[in-house]
């Protein structure tokens, strides 16, 4: 990997590892609906000039239904559930539960007729990964606030489904225009809820700063950097950030928000990440499609995540 590639990779590991911390700070003062509206609306406006270059948004019309499904499963539902869950869950716990996305992705590929065979190693990876989820979410589901854990796991499932839609139905669509359209659609959906829940008083500096960084850095700038990273190192290497982001999320929560680093968090980190690596491991012998071309297995990391 080139020096530029290493720098871009490091930036993405941090940028998509800190949103859980920022969401936690923001939802202390604003509702999830307001947060999602501000983040998606500002993100769409900031990315719009870049998306209008070249063919711009004109080529997206034939893909309107897959784009709708992608927007709902990547932004509309998940970003509200994630924000709502973090009103009760720690940011480190949330970041680790979201790390189960590749595990859910492997299951969805198998259930939806993917031609990639599930060997013994991948089944073991699934078992290990879900064991890690159980270690982390079990105490929350058994007491405290089980709905928050369910929301995060539902978010992870939605992300996995959105990635599958992107891989199978939207892989020929330019990523930046697609992201802008989906962010803009999400902002429009949340206008009524944000209007009803708009805070009576201006939020404090920490909440405003968190929302600003989420929109500017973790959404707009992140997408530009991510696409540069894909061009520099390829999609396969770029998606490795999925395995680093949870470590950043845990470290940020512990160091900045004084969240506790427990034995359960440490064990679940090893189990979830280890299981994800095994569950998404490619077969040694690639499977060929009916037309004779090799299939590219697995679920890619979809734009806009976090």
C-alpha positions, 0 to 999 in steps of 0.5 A, a space after each residue: 500500500 502506498 504512503 497516500 493509501 496508508 494515510 487515507 486508510 488511517 483517516 477513514 479508520 478514525 472518521 468512521 470510528 468516532 460517530 458513535 461518540 458524537 451521536 452519544 454527545 448530540 442526543 443528550 440535547 436533541 432528539 434522534 429525528 432532529 439529529 438525523 435531519 441535520 446530519 443528512 441535510 447538511 451532508 447532502 448539501 455539502 456533497 451536492 457540488 461534487 455529485 453534479 460534476 460530469 453526468 451528475 444525477 441524470 443517470 440515476 432515474 433507471 435505478 429509482 426503486 433500488 435507490 429507494 430500498 438502499 436509502 431506507 435500509 442504509 439511512 432512513 431507518 438505521 440512523 434513527 435507530 442508532 441515535 435513539 439507542 445511544 440515548 441508553 447505550 454506551 458509544 463503545 457498546 454500540 460500536 461493537 454491536 455494529 461490528 456484526 454487520 459482516 456477520 449478518 451480511 454473510 447470513 443474508 448472502 447465504 439466505 438470498 441464494 448467493 452462489 458462494 459456498 459456506 464452508 466449515 470455517 465460515 460457519 464457525 466464524 458465524 457461530 463465534 461472531 454471534 457468540 460475541 454479540 450474545 456476550 455483549 448484548 445478553 446483559 442488556 437484553 436480560 435487563 436494563 434496556 433491551 430495546 436499545 440493543 435490539 435497535 442496534 442489532 436491527 441497524 446492523 441487519 439493515 446495513 447488511 441488507 443495504 450493502 447487498 442491494 448496493 452490490 447486486 442492484 447498484 454497483 454500476 451507479 456512481 457512488 457520490 451521486 447515489 449518496 447525495 440522492 439518498 441523503 437528500 431523500 432521508 432529510 426530506 423524510 425527517 422534515 416533519 419529525 424534526 419540525 415537531 421535535 425542534 428544540 425550544 432553545 439552542 443546544 449547547 456547544 458540545 451538541 452543536 459541535 457534535 452535529 457539525 462534525 457528524 455532517 461535515 467530517 463523518 458524512 461529507 468529507 468521509 465520503 470523498 476520502 472513502 472514494 479516494 481510498 477505493 481508487 487508491 487501494 481497491 474496494 477489497 482493501 478499503 473495506 478492511 476499515 470495517 474491522 478497525 472502526 470498532 476499536 476506535 469507537 471503544 477507545 474514544 468512548 473509554 478515553 473521552 466519555 469515561 465509559 468503562 472497559 469491561 471484560 465483556 467488552 474485551 471478550 466480545 471485541 475479540 469474538 465479533 471481529 474474529 468471527 466477522 473475519 472468518 465468516 466473510 473469508 473467501 473460499 479457496 476455489 472461487 465459484 463460477 456463475 452460469 456465464 462462466 465468470 467468477 463471482 465476487 463473494 461477500 458483502 461490500 461496505 456500503 457508502 455512508 455507513 456510521 
